[in-house]
Amino acid sequence: MINTTHTRQTGGGFLAGLRLFVRSLFSSTALGGSPPEWVVCFDVWNTTALIRAWPVEPLCDVGKSMNIMVDQDAELKQRFVDHCNELPISDPRAFAENLAHHFSGRVTDDSIEAIRKIIKIEHDAFAWYRDVAPVFRTLKDEGLGVGLISDTWHFTGSLLRENTGVSEESCDENMDGLRQLMPQVHPYIDHVILSCDPDVQCCKPHRKPFDVAANNRFRVKPERCIYVGDNVTKDMMGALNAGWLPILLDRTNSVPQETKEHLRALGIHCISSLFELIQLLRVLGVIRPRPTKAPAVELRSK
């Protein structure tokens, strides 16, 4: 049963899809045009989207099938999962061979099948929150750059890459898979930066994903960049150390009040939905305030 706060996005009508497709072709940063004045990037998991069955245990099954005893050593398990997040998974055999080399394991038919299972789990369990599409659309209408920065692999990989008619020059390679999962949203995203990207190869809170986003993709100074995420350490501290303005999204009100007070002391704002983000950005002057109606003028006859 799907949670009422999020839903799987499906394709719309032909005209709506055509309109969004044309818009995506003319993204200024994708075509090398003038960079936006402000950029807002988002974490993926538990911020804009979620996996209803996060595959940590299936990942451990991959390790065990390769004779890597991740279930017996908590530190090894964490290193194994973190390393997996930095690898492209679209080629299961290359993925397994890298793990075997790094952790002294061995590639088997069972390990290849276990990796394919993870790809299917993530594809089938992927869902976007309902506030994502309208908020992304508003940000683009206001002229902001919009991106995703995530500690994840190219999880959809070749299974979801289809001929969409969009050239590689017009958008990031990462968006090939994402556009299959969110046809109503992808035209509003300029760039996707993943921990497994060749020019990143590390996870948050390392500042490199943020530096790649600001310097290489959007070509905007860090002080004009905003990052919205749900993880205090990886998202908030990572963005802060990179010179970005972090905004904590606490959808479930699970972050202790004491922690939020500490974040506010660091200049980090806290919100509970992406709709609140729009209000906050108006207050901060990042996007225009809503126009106020002029007072009615009473006409008197002489």
N, C-alpha and C positions, 0 to 999 in steps of 0.2 A: 504493500500500500504506500503510495507516494505522500510524503509530508505536504501539508497544505501550504508551507512557506516556500516550496520550490516545485519546479515542474520540468519535465523534459521538453525541450524546444523542438518543434517539428516545422517542416517547410510550409510557407504560406502560398498565396496565389501567384500565378505567373507574373503578373504585372508588378506586384509588390517585390517579388524576388528580383525582377529585372531592374527596378528602380534602385534597390539596395546594391545590386551588382555594379551598376554604372557608377554609383557613388563611391564604391570601394576602389574603382579604377583611378579615381581622381583624388585620392588621399594625398595631401601635399607632401608629407614626409616620405610616403612610399615612392613618389615620383621624383624625389630629390628637390622639391620646392622649398619655400621658406619655412623654417621651423615654427611651431606654434609658440605663442607667448607663454603658455602654461601647459604642463603635462601632468596627467593623473594616471598612475599605474596601480594595478590591483593584484593582490595575491589571488590564487585560484581556490584552493581547497578551504572550505568553510567561510570564505569571503564572498566570492562570486558563484562558486559551485561546490558540489560535494560528491564524493563517492559513497554511496550508501553501504558499500561493503569494502572498506579500505583493505588492500591486499597485503598486509604485513605478514600474516601467517602463510598465505600462498607463496610469498617471497622466501620465507623460511623453508617451505617445502622444496623450493628450487635449490636452496643451499644444501639441504639434507640429501637431495637426489644427486648432488655433486660431491658428496662426502665432505661437506663443510659443516661442521657441527655447531650451527648457529643457535640451536636450542639449548646448548650446554654452557654458553658463555654470553652474558648480557652485553658486555662491551663489544664482543665480536659481532653479535647480532646487530647492534646499532651501527657499527662500521660497515657491515654488509648492506644494510638497508640504505644508508647514506650513499654508499658507492653505487648501488643500483640506481639511485635517483640522478646520478651524474652520467648515466649511460643511455644512448639511444636503444630502445627496445624493439624497434620495427623489424630488425633482423634477429630472430631468436638465437640462431647459432652463434653469430658474432657476439651477442650479449652474453651467452653462456661461456664462450671461449675467453672473453675478457675476465669474467668472474673466476674461471678456472685458473687463469694466469695470476690474478691478483691474490687469490685466497688458497692457492695450491689445491684446487679441486680437479674434478674430471668431468668432461662433458659426456652425457649419456642421452639416449633417446627419451628417458623419463624426464630429464631436466629440460629438454627442448619442449616437450609436451606441457610441462609445468609452466614454462614461460608463456606459451600460447594461451594457457588457461588464464593467466594474469591479464593479458591483453583483452580477452573476452570479458572478464569480470569488470574491468574498468570501463569498457565500452558500454556494457549493458546496464551498469549501475550509475552512470554519469547523469547528473541533473544540475540545472542552473536555477538560482533563486529568481523569484518573480520580479524583483526590483531591478535586476541587472539591465534588461533591455531598455526600459524607459529612462533609466539614469544615464546609461551610455549614450543614448540618443540625445539627451539634453546636453551632455558635455560636448558632443560633437557639434550640435547646433550652436553652442556658445563659442566654438572655434578652438577648443582645447584638444591637445593630443591625448590619446587614450591607449593604454597598453596593459599587458599582463606580465608579471614577473613571478615565476613559480619554480619551486624545487621539485621538478618532475622530469620525466623523460618524454620523448615523443610518443606518448602512450597510445595514440590511435594508429600511428605508423602507416605502413603500406595497406593495412586492412581497410582504412577509411579514405585513402587517397584516390580520388577519382578525377576524371577530366572535368574541371569546372569552367574551363575557358579563361581562367585568370592567369596571366603570365607570371613567371617567377620574379620578374622585375617589379611587379606592382605590389608585392607584399612578401612578408617573411615566409620562408619554407615551412615554419611551424604551423602556419595557419591553414595548410592543406587539410590536415585532419580536423582542426577546430571548426572549420566552416561547415563540415558535415554534421557536427553536433549542435551548432547554434546558428542556423541560417538567418534568424532575425537579428543576431547580435554581431556577427563577424564584420559587417561593413563599417561598424563604428570603432573597430580596433585597428590601430595603425601598426603596432608591433607586438610580438610575443617573444619574451626572453625566458629561456628555460635553463635550468642548471646544467643540462647535458649539452647545451650549445657549444660548438667548437671554440668560440671566443669567450666562453664563461668557465665551464668545467669546474664549478664549485657551487656550494649551497649557501643560502643566507644563514647566519647574519654577515657573511663575508660581503664586503662592499662591491665586489667585482660585478655581480649582476646589475646593481644600480648604476655603476659607472658605465657599463656597456650600454644600458638603456639611455642614459642621459647623453653620453658623449658620441656613441657610435650610431645609435638608432634615431633618436629624436634631435640630436645636436642642440641641446638646451642646457643651460647652466643648472647645476644641482639645486640651487636655491629657488629655481622656478619649477621644481618637480615635487609632486605630492605622491605619497604611497599609502594605500589603504590595505590593511591586513588585520588578521585576528590573533596573531602570535606575538606576544610581548617581546620575547627575546629575538626571534628570527626576523620578524617583520619590523617592529618598532625600533629596536636597537640597530638593526642592519641599515634601515633607511636613515636614521639619525646620524650614524657614523659616516654615511656617504654624503651628508650635507643636505638631505631631502627633508621635507616636512612630513612626518608620519602622522597618520590618523588611525586610531584603533577602532575596529569594527567588532563589537561584542553583541552578536545577534541573540545569544542565549542568556545574557546577563550572568555569565559565569566568571568573569574577572573580578576579583575581590576589590571592594571600594578603596581599600588602602593602596592597592596597586594603581588604581586609576588616579588617585590623588598624587602619587609619585610621578606618574606619567604627565599629568597636567603641570606639575612643577618643572618638568623638562620642556614644556611647550607643546606637548602632544595632546591633541584633542581626542575625545572619545564619543562614538556614536553607536546607535543600536540598529540602524538600517541604512541602506544606501540613499533612501529618500532624505534622511537627515544630512547626508553629505552635501546635497544640493543647497540646502538651507545654510549650512556652514560655509560653503564656498562663496555664497552671496555675502555673508557677514564679513568674511576675510577679504572681499573685494576681488576674488579670483574670477568670478563671473558676475554679470550685471545684475543689479537688484531688479526686482519686478517693477515695472512701470506703475506709478500711482495714477489713479483716475483724477482728472482735473475736476475741481468742485463745480457743481452745476451753477449756472448763472441765471438768475431770475430776470426776465425781461418785463419791464413795466411800461405800459403805454402812457404816454403823456396826456 
